Structure formats: C-alpha cells, structure tokens
Amino acid sequence: MAIQKVSEEIKLPWKEGEGNIVITPGPNWGASASSDVANEGLDREQTVVFRTTNSGVQASVSTTISQIGKRQAFAVAEGRFLLSDGSTFNVIKKEFA
C-alpha cells in the first residue's frame, strides 16, 4: 500500500471566534498552520489531531495552534473586569492601539 501525501489545504473552523485554521502541506511531508482571518478578539488556541491508518495500524499526532488576538481582558485590582453575562470586558492591546 502506497502512502499518499495530502496536496490540498485543509480548513478547520476555530472553536472560538471567526475564521478557520488553514493547514497547508509543505515540502518533505511537512505542513504549516495559519489562520484565514485576523483575530479581533482575545488570544486563542486550539488542539488539532491528525489521524491516519497505514496497513491497519492507526497513528495520530496532535499539535496546538495559537493565534494572538488584538484584545486583552481589562484587569482591575480584584482580577478581570466581568460583565453581567460572565464574559470579560476586553480592550485593545497597546501594540494595536
């Protein structure tokens, strides 16, 4: 049985926020991960698991994809400033102002 290399991009939706994680095949069986949108929210990360079956043997590898967001939770002396729905009040990070 010959091993086939994936030659097309794979798009996986982010569990939080907008857009997709884009997995792009590269040289020497490598791959790169990116996002197809800028992250206007808080920093986010998501674990992606790749599975394969070769000659009846299952194998998998997982990796965590991180994307920096343009916002951070507003902090006060007691911790994060929470809204009535339990979410945080988010402000633009200094480097994006």
Contact map, one row per residue, 1 for C-alpha under 8 A:
1110000000000000000000000000000000000000000000000000011000000000000000000000000000000000000000000
1111000000000000000000000000000000000000000000000000000000000000000000000000000000000000000000000
1111100000000000000000000000000000000000000000000000010000000000000000000000000000000000000000000
0111110000000000000000000000000000000000000000000000000000000000000000000000000000000000000000000
0011111000000000000000000000100000000000000000000000000000000000000000000000000000000000000000000
0001111100000000000000001000000000000000000000000000000000000000000000000000000000000000000000000
0000111110000000000000001000000000000000000000000000000000000000000000000000000000000000000000000
0000011111000000000000011000000000000000000000000000000000000000000000000000000000000000000000000
0000001111100000000001111000000000000000000000000000000000000000000000000000000000000000000000000
0000000111110000000001110000000000000000000000000000000000000000000000000000000000000000000000000
0000000011111000000111100000000000000000000000000000000000000000000000000000000000000000000000000
0000000001111100000111000000000000000000000000000000000000000000000000000000000000000000000000000
0000000000111110011110000000000000000000000000000000000000000000000000000000000000000000000000000
0000000000011111111110000000000000000000000001000000000000000000000000000000000000000000000000000
0000000000001111100000000000000000000000000001000000000000000000000000000000000000000000000000000
0000000000000111110000000000000000000000000100000000000000000000000000000000000000000000000000000
0000000000000111111000000000000000000010100000000000000000000000000000000000000000000000000000000
0000000000001101111100000000000000001010000000000000000000000000000000000000000000000000000000000
0000000000001100111110000000000000111000000000000000000000000000000000000000000000000000000000000
0000000000111100011111000000000000111000000000000000000000000000000000000000000000000000000000000
0000000000111100001111100000000011110000000000000000000000000000000000000000000000000000000000000
0000000011110000000111110000000011110000000000000000000000000000000000000000000000000000000000000
0000000011100000000011111000001111000000000000000000000000000000000000000000000000000000000000000
0000000111000000000001111100001110000000000000000000000000000000000000000000000000000000000000000
0000011110000000000000111110111100000000000000000000000000000000000000000000000000000000000000000
0000000000000000000000011111111100000000000000000000000000000000000000000000000000000000000000000
0000000000000000000000001111111000000000000000000000000000000000000000000000000000000000000000000
0000000000000000000000000111110000000000000000000000000000000000000000000000000000000000000000000
0000100000000000000000001111111000000000000000000000000000000000000000000000000000000000000000000
0000000000000000000000001111111100000000000000000000000000000000000000000000000000000000000000000
0000000000000000000000111110111110000000000000000000000000000000000000000000000000000000000000000
0000000000000000000000111100011111000000000000000000000000000000000000000000000000000000000000000
0000000000000000000011110000001111100000000000000000000000000000100000000000000000000000000000000
0000000000000000000011100000000111110000000000000000000000000000000000000000000000000000000000000
0000000000000000001111000000000011111100000000000000000000000000001000000000000000000000000000000
0000000000000000001111000000000001111100000000000000000000000000000000000000000000000000000000000
0000000000000000011100000000000000111110000000000000000000000000000000000000000000000000000000000
0000000000000000000000000000000000111111000000000000000000000000000010000000000000000000000000000
0000000000000000110000000000000000001111111000000000000000000000001111000000000000000000000000000
0000000000000000000000000000000000000111110000000000000000000000000011100000000000000000000000000
0000000000000000100000000000000000000011111000000000000000000000000011110000000000000000010000000
0000000000000000000000000000000000000011111100000000000000000000000111111000000000000000010000000
0000000000000000000000000000000000000010111110000000000000000000011111110000000000000000000000000
0000000000000001000000000000000000000000011111000000000000000000011110000000000000000000000000000
0000000000000000000000000000000000000000001111100000000000000001111000000000000000000000000000000
0000000000000110000000000000000000000000000111110000000000000001110000000000000000000000000000000
0000000000000000000000000000000000000000000011111000000000000111100000000000000000000000000000000
0000000000000000000000000000000000000000000001111100000000000111100000000000000000000000000000000
0000000000000000000000000000000000000000000000111110000000011110000000000000000000000000000000000
0000000000000000000000000000000000000000000000011111000000011100000000000000000000000000000000000
0000000000000000000000000000000000000000000000001111100001111000000000000000000000000000000000000
0000000000000000000000000000000000000000000000000111110001110000000000000000000000000000000000000
0000000000000000000000000000000000000000000000000011111111100000000000000000000000000000000000000
1010000000000000000000000000000000000000000000000001111111100000000000000000000000000000000000000
1000000000000000000000000000000000000000000000000000111110000000000000000000000000000000000000000
0000000000000000000000000000000000000000000000000000111111000000000000000000000000000000000000000
0000000000000000000000000000000000000000000000000000111111100000000000000000000000000000000000000
0000000000000000000000000000000000000000000000000011110111110000000000000000000000000000000000000
0000000000000000000000000000000000000000000000000011110011111000000000000000000000000000000000000
0000000000000000000000000000000000000000000000001111000001111100000000000000000000000000000000000
0000000000000000000000000000000000000000000000001110000000111110000000000000000000000000000000000
0000000000000000000000000000000000000000000000111100000000011111000000000000000000000000000000000
0000000000000000000000000000000000000000000000111000000000001111100000000000000000000000000000000
0000000000000000000000000000000000000000000011110000000000000111110000000000000000000000000000000
0000000000000000000000000000000010000000000011110000000000000011111000000000000000000000000000000
0000000000000000000000000000000000000000001111000000000000000001111100000000000000000000000000000
0000000000000000000000000000000000100010001110000000000000000000111110000000000000000000000000000
0000000000000000000000000000000000000010011100000000000000000000011111000000000000000000000000000
0000000000000000000000000000000000000111111100000000000000000000001111110000000000000000000000000
0000000000000000000000000000000000000011111000000000000000000000000111110000000000000000000110010
0000000000000000000000000000000000000001111000000000000000000000000011111000000000000000011110000
0000000000000000000000000000000000000000111000000000000000000000000011111100000000000000011110000
0000000000000000000000000000000000000000010000000000000000000000000000111110000110000001111000000
0000000000000000000000000000000000000000000000000000000000000000000000011111000110000001111000000
0000000000000000000000000000000000000000000000000000000000000000000000001111111110000000000000000
0000000000000000000000000000000000000000000000000000000000000000000000000111111110000000000000000
0000000000000000000000000000000000000000000000000000000000000000000000000011111000000000000000000
0000000000000000000000000000000000000000000000000000000000000000000000000011111100000000000000000
0000000000000000000000000000000000000000000000000000000000000000000000000011111110000000000000000
0000000000000000000000000000000000000000000000000000000000000000000000001111011111000001100000000
0000000000000000000000000000000000000000000000000000000000000000000000001111001111100001100000000
0000000000000000000000000000000000000000000000000000000000000000000000000000000111111111100000000
0000000000000000000000000000000000000000000000000000000000000000000000000000000011111111100000000
0000000000000000000000000000000000000000000000000000000000000000000000000000000001111110000000000
0000000000000000000000000000000000000000000000000000000000000000000000000000000001111110000000000
0000000000000000000000000000000000000000000000000000000000000000000000000000000001111111000000000
0000000000000000000000000000000000000000000000000000000000000000000000000000000001111111100000000
0000000000000000000000000000000000000000000000000000000000000000000000001100000111100111110000000
0000000000000000000000000000000000000000000000000000000000000000000000001100000111100011111000000
0000000000000000000000000000000000000000110000000000000000000000000000111100000000000001111100000
0000000000000000000000000000000000000000000000000000000000000000000000111100000000000000111110000
0000000000000000000000000000000000000000000000000000000000000000000001110000000000000000011111011
0000000000000000000000000000000000000000000000000000000000000000000001110000000000000000001111111
0000000000000000000000000000000000000000000000000000000000000000000000000000000000000000000111111
0000000000000000000000000000000000000000000000000000000000000000000000000000000000000000000011111
0000000000000000000000000000000000000000000000000000000000000000000001000000000000000000000111111
0000000000000000000000000000000000000000000000000000000000000000000000000000000000000000000111111
